[in-house]
């Protein structure tokens, strides 16, 4: 899922993988099906028919009443005017309810489909995404797709039907007036559409990418504000933001100008159609009939004036569809695991039940395992990653504590991602005798848990940050877990479980974030726990204490079955805390030791 705007950096190459077929697929998902779409279309047609019929009936009634006939000759027209006036408003209201309900329901399904397309790629396949533009695509561009049924398909269908019915109705009264109306409609449609396209087409296509660029720059600015202040670069970034915002405003104004001129062209055409109807009808028609053929074009053009605007809305919808299609590549990049064809497809491990015993840790066997990070270069060989792990063979017995040590870039984090199947692999990887590729991701991740180097802390309370790992845990159990990981005293001084942790953990230190992540992993009660660089964000004075606390907290002495722990670190660990040490260098095992 990467960004097509070249100004947004290295994400651009992958954008080429999005095709017209992908955009068409997004548009199909955005358009409600016939059963859901038909009620709104039906009532929209009734409302438009009532609008035209109201003006025609009113024109006839006023002209005929001026001749002072008996009231009985006017009663049907009076009833018709009342009925069409009420019907126009009532049908319009029901149309808005039905059509918006259909569009919003379809939008919810589309948003779910977009997230389902992203889930198989996370996290490794999203490593080069731009957060701001991604947010814009998931929110603004997906929301813009509701305009497909509301501002494109329905207006075009209603306008077409009303134009045909109106020309046919005027033909019954005077064929010459019907021909002038038809010619004016065709010329107005063509002129309004071409005028709108000439002025606003490029601006409309730039609106969605411009919003994405502005969102990305805003997130970058806010996220790095402290650094920008420290280096005096705030004014420069603000100028860049102002330039992007000004360009977006210019495009918005130009798009509005095109829409306004198109509407003006349609209004002008309505006046010409009325004038021509009078010229051809005055010599041959009586007053009531002349009033009908003269005033009906005004109502018809009011309804059909949506056509140029619908064409403009189509350009914006199509651009948004292309951007949504580029959220993820059409095919999963090499290096990303592909789920098995059947079985539990859950990608997220559910919270463990507090009263369910943890199953025994299975033996983990790696045999000649190799792995690489996914190719996000869009087919460019120069951007393809090299092999990160090669020829790894090892066995982790149930309940064993293994330290994997190595310098930065040795492949330690790659190994952690392979073990939880965030990355694909070649060679053998079995879990309790079962090949990992044959296991549904949800099942594997209920067995192997990962404490990441930079754990995600939600902008919520400490309680909520723990509960998603075990939603049925009580406050007493959460407090006991904080005590187990060495956070009870800190939490007590911050207000207990109700302590707010800030956006992305802004109110906690690196060591506290690691302990919170460990508490979550222990609450989930994984039989196998992989801890990746727990001391990376901790000063040296506290690193040893944190390492001891982690290994003590993961102790299974009080559990019904042993827990295996794979500790990944570039630091040394006291020998009495682990059973075995492995050394990685340049993606290969270069040393082992038994304790």
KACOR-V165009 format. One record per pair of residues at least 24 apart in sequence whose C-alpha atoms are under 7 Angstrom apart, sorted by the first residue. I is the first residue (numbers start at 1). J is the second residue. D is the distance in whole Angstrom. If there is no record, write none. Layout:
BEGIN
[[I	J	D] [I	J	D]]
END
This chain:
BEGIN
[[1	126	7] [1	129	7] [1	326	5] [1	327	4] [1	328	3] [1	329	6] [2	129	6] [2	326	6] [2	327	6] [2	328	7] [3	326	7] [5	209	7] [8	213	7] [11	128	6] [11	129	6] [13	377	6] [13	378	5] [14	376	6] [14	377	6] [14	378	4] [15	326	6] [16	378	7] [17	329	6] [17	330	7] [17	378	7] [18	325	6] [18	326	5] [18	329	6] [18	330	7] [22	325	6] [23	321	5] [23	322	5] [23	325	5] [26	321	6] [26	325	6] [27	321	6] [29	110	6] [30	106	6] [30	107	6] [30	110	6] [30	145	6] [30	146	7] [31	148	7] [31	149	6] [32	102	6] [32	103	6] [32	106	6] [36	102	6] [37	99	7] [37	102	6] [39	98	6] [40	95	5] [40	98	5] [40	99	4] [41	154	6] [43	91	5] [43	92	7] [43	94	7] [43	95	5] [44	91	7] [44	92	6] [44	95	5] [45	158	6] [46	91	6] [47	87	7] [47	88	5] [47	91	5] [47	92	5] [48	303	7] [49	162	7] [50	84	5] [50	87	6] [50	88	5] [51	84	7] [51	88	6] [51	299	7] [52	296	6] [52	299	5] [52	300	6] [53	84	7] [54	81	6] [54	84	5] [54	85	6] [55	295	7] [55	296	6] [55	299	7] [56	292	5] [56	295	7] [56	296	6] [57	81	6] [59	288	7] [59	291	5] [59	292	6] [59	295	7] [60	288	5] [60	289	7] [60	291	6] [60	292	6] [63	287	6] [63	288	5] [63	291	7] [64	288	6] [99	150	7] [103	146	6] [103	149	7] [104	146	7] [107	146	6] [111	142	7] [117	328	7] [118	328	6] [121	336	7] [123	422	7] [124	422	6] [124	423	7] [125	336	7] [125	374	6] [130	216	7] [131	216	7] [132	212	6] [132	215	5] [132	216	4] [132	219	6] [133	212	4] [133	213	6] [133	215	6] [133	216	5] [136	211	7] [136	212	5] [136	215	7] [137	323	7] [137	324	6] [141	208	7] [141	320	5] [141	324	7] [142	324	7] [144	317	6] [144	320	7] [145	317	6] [145	320	7] [147	317	7] [148	314	7] [148	317	6] [151	310	6] [151	313	6] [152	310	5] [152	311	7] [152	313	6] [152	314	6] [155	306	6] [155	307	7] [155	310	7] [156	307	6] [156	310	7] [159	303	6] [159	304	5] [163	300	7] [170	293	6] [173	289	7] [176	280	7] [177	277	5] [177	280	6] [177	281	7] [177	293	7] [180	273	7] [180	276	7] [180	277	7] [181	273	6] [181	297	7] [184	269	6] [184	273	6] [188	265	7] [188	266	6] [188	269	6] [189	307	7] [189	308	7] [192	262	5] [192	265	6] [192	266	7] [192	308	6] [193	262	7] [193	308	5] [193	311	7] [195	262	6] [196	258	5] [196	259	6] [196	261	7] [196	262	6] [196	308	7] [199	254	7] [199	258	5] [200	254	6] [200	255	5] [200	258	5] [203	251	5] [203	254	6] [203	255	6] [204	251	7] [204	255	6] [204	315	7] [204	316	6] [205	315	6] [205	316	6] [205	319	6] [207	248	6] [207	251	6] [208	320	6] [210	248	6] [214	241	7] [214	244	6] [214	245	7] [217	241	7] [259	309	6] [262	308	6] [263	305	6] [266	301	7] [266	305	6] [270	297	6] [270	298	6] [270	301	6] [273	297	6] [333	374	6] [333	375	6] [333	376	7] [334	374	5] [334	375	6] [335	372	6] [335	373	6] [335	374	4] [335	375	7] [335	423	6] [335	424	5] [336	374	6] [336	422	7] [336	423	5] [336	424	5] [337	421	7] [337	422	7] [337	423	6] [337	424	5] [339	440	6] [339	441	7] [340	438	6] [340	440	6] [343	440	6] [344	440	6] [344	442	7] [345	440	6] [345	441	7] [345	442	6] [346	441	6] [346	442	5] [347	441	5] [347	442	5] [348	442	5] [349	442	5] [349	445	6] [349	446	5] [351	468	7] [351	469	5] [351	470	4] [351	471	6] [351	524	6] [352	470	6] [352	524	5] [352	525	7] [353	470	7] [354	473	7] [358	525	7] [358	527	7] [358	561	7] [359	527	7] [359	561	7] [360	527	6] [360	561	5] [360	562	6] [361	398	5] [361	399	6] [361	527	5] [361	528	6] [361	562	6] [361	563	6] [361	564	6] [362	398	6] [362	431	6] [362	432	5] [363	396	6] [363	397	5] [363	398	5] [363	431	6] [363	432	5] [364	395	6] [364	396	5] [364	397	7] [364	430	6] [364	431	5] [364	432	6] [365	394	6] [365	395	4] [365	396	6] [365	429	6] [365	430	5] [365	431	7] [366	392	7] [366	393	5] [366	394	5] [366	395	6] [366	428	6] [366	429	5] [366	430	7] [367	392	6] [367	393	4] [367	394	7] [367	427	6] [367	428	5] [367	429	6] [368	392	5] [368	393	5] [368	427	5] [368	428	6] [369	393	7] [369	425	7] [369	426	6] [369	427	4] [369	428	6] [369	429	7] [370	425	6] [370	426	5] [370	427	6] [371	424	6] [371	425	5] [371	426	6] [373	423	7] [388	414	7] [388	587	5] [389	587	4] [389	588	6] [390	587	6] [390	588	6] [391	588	7] [392	588	6] [392	589	6] [398	562	7] [398	563	7] [398	564	6] [399	562	5] [399	563	5] [399	564	4] [400	564	5] [400	565	6] [400	579	6] [401	564	6] [401	565	5] [401	566	6] [401	578	5] [401	579	5] [401	580	7] [402	565	6] [402	566	5] [402	567	6] [402	578	6] [402	579	6] [402	580	5] [402	581	6] [403	566	6] [403	567	5] [403	568	6] [403	578	7] [403	580	6] [403	581	5] [403	582	6] [404	567	6] [404	568	5] [404	569	6] [404	581	6] [404	582	5] [404	583	6] [405	568	6] [405	569	5] [405	570	5] [405	571	7] [405	582	6] [405	583	5] [405	584	6] [406	570	5] [406	583	6] [406	584	5] [406	585	6] [407	570	6] [410	584	6] [410	585	5] [410	586	5] [410	587	5] [411	584	7] [411	586	7] [411	587	5] [412	568	6] [413	532	7] [416	530	7] [416	532	7] [420	445	6] [420	448	6] [446	526	6] [447	526	5] [447	527	5] [447	528	6] [448	526	6] [448	527	7] [448	528	5] [448	529	6] [449	521	7] [449	526	6] [449	528	6] [449	529	5] [449	530	6] [450	529	6] [450	530	5] [450	531	6] [451	517	6] [451	518	6] [451	521	7] [451	530	6] [451	531	5] [451	532	6] [452	531	7] [452	532	5] [453	532	5] [453	533	5] [453	534	6] [453	536	7] [455	513	7] [455	514	7] [455	517	6] [456	504	6] [457	504	5] [457	505	5] [458	503	6] [458	504	6] [458	505	7] [459	501	6] [459	502	5] [459	503	4] [459	504	6] [459	505	7] [460	500	6] [460	501	6] [460	502	7] [461	497	7] [461	498	5] [461	499	5] [461	500	4] [461	501	6] [462	497	5] [462	498	6] [462	499	6] [462	500	6] [462	501	6] [463	497	5] [463	498	6] [466	520	5] [469	520	5] [469	523	6] [469	524	5] [470	523	6] [470	524	6] [481	519	6] [482	519	7] [484	553	6] [485	515	6] [485	519	6] [485	549	6] [485	550	7] [485	553	6] [510	537	5] [510	538	6] [511	537	6] [511	538	5] [527	563	5] [527	564	6] [528	563	6] [528	564	5] [528	565	6] [529	564	6] [529	565	5] [529	566	6] [530	565	6] [530	566	5] [530	567	6] [531	566	6] [531	567	5] [531	568	6] [532	567	6] [532	568	5] [532	569	7] [533	568	5] [533	569	5] [551	577	7]]
END
